[in-house]
C-alpha cells in the first residue's frame, strides 16, 4: 500500500477521518504555496523547466494507470513515485512538490473523486515530494555517489511520508490500531518500494547524463506495469473461481439433501404405515420424481467433469432434427406442472443438422427444464427453423426473464441469478454452461434474448447438412 501513494480503493472511505485528512490537506496546501513561491524566485532555466514538465507528464501518466499489488487491499501502487523521487533529487523540493500536486490533482479530478479524497491524496504527494527533495539535497556534493545516495534518501523520505499518512487515514476510517497496521503495511509493500527506489536511482543517474537517454527506462517500466496487471487479473479470476466453487459445494449439498430427504421420508412412510392405494401411489410418485432429480444433478456434474477433462468429444452425424426434438418435447410434457403448456412449431421441410444426437438431446432437455422450472406457468414455445445454412432451435418462455447485464454470465459455470434460492427454485448453475460447451463442440452458437418480466428466449443454431 505504501506505494499506493494515494487511496485508490473505493473501499477506503474518508468519512470520520477529518482529524487526519484536513491537516494533511492544509499542510499540503501551505507546502504547495511555499514551493510555488520558491520556484518563482529561483532561476529556472528553460532546460530545467522542460525537464520538470516531462517528469510531471510521466508521473501523471503513471498515476492514471496504477499497478495493483498482490495482497494489498487498500489500493494499487503507482509508478509515479519513481518520477517524483527523481524530480525531487534533480530539481529540488519545490519542483517535486508542484509535480506531485499536478500529477495527483489532474488524475483525481479526471476521476471525479470526492473533495476530501482529492485534497488528502494531493496533500500526501506534495508533502512527500517536498520531503524527498529536502533530504536529497543534503547528499548532493556534485559526485555521482552523492546523486545516487540522494535518490535513495529521497525514495525513503517519500515512502515514509506516504505510508505513515496512509496508515493514519486508513486505520482511522476502519477504527483499527495504528502501529500494528503500519507495521503490516510496511511488510506488504517493502519489496515493491525497494524495486521503485532502485528504479528511481537508475532514472536519476541516467537523467544526469542526459534526459534523452533516460527514455530507455520506459521499456522496462511499461513491461513491469503490464506484467503486474496481467498477474493481478489472473489471480483475481482464480479467486472468483474459488469463491464460485465454494458456493457450488454449498448448493450441491443442498440440492442433494432435498430430494434425498423426500425419498427417505416417503420410503419410511410406505414401510411403516398401512396406506390406501392412492396414498401409496402418491408416495411412489414422489420417490420416482425425486430420484430422477438426483440423477439429473449427478448427470450435470458428470457432464461438467467430462467437458473439463476434454472427454466429451462429439460424434457428429447428419440427423433429422424434428423427430429428436418432438421426442424430447413429448418426454417433457409427461411431467409439466399445471398451468404450463409446451408447443412445438417448425418450418417444413427442415434440413438435417450436423450434430451429436445425445448431446443435442442433452441441450434441449436442459433448456426445456429451465423454461419449465423458471416460468412455472404460461406457454413454452419451441421453434425449429432454417436460417442461412443453419438450423435454429429456440425455446421461448413467459417466465421472469433475465436482466441484460446477466445474459452473458448465466452461461458461466456455477453462475446463478438467485444463488440463495429466495425464489425457491433450486439448481447448480451448471445447465447453461453445459449447453454452451456442447453447442460450441458441435460448431454452433447459443444465446439468450430476454425482457425481465416478460420472458426469455434461448436459441441455438447448428450447421445444416443440406440446403432446405
Ligand atoms: P440452474 O438452473 O441449475 O441454476 P443454469 O445454468 O441452467 O443453472 O442456469 C443459470 C441461471 O440462469 C439460473 O440460475 C437462472 O437464474 C437463469 N435462468 C436459466 N434459464 C432461465 C429461464 N428460462 N428464465 C429465467 N432465468 C433463467
Boltz pocket constraint, residues with backbone or C-beta under 6 A from the ligand:
constraints:
  - pocket:
      binder: B
      contacts: [[A, 366], [A, 367], [A, 370], [A, 371], [A, 374], [A, 375], [A, 397], [A, 399], [A, 400], [A, 401], [A, 402], [A, 410], [A, 412], [A, 415], [A, 416], [A, 417], [A, 418], [A, 426], [A, 427], [A, 428], [A, 429], [A, 430], [A, 431], [A, 432], [A, 433], [A, 456]]
      max_distance: 6.0
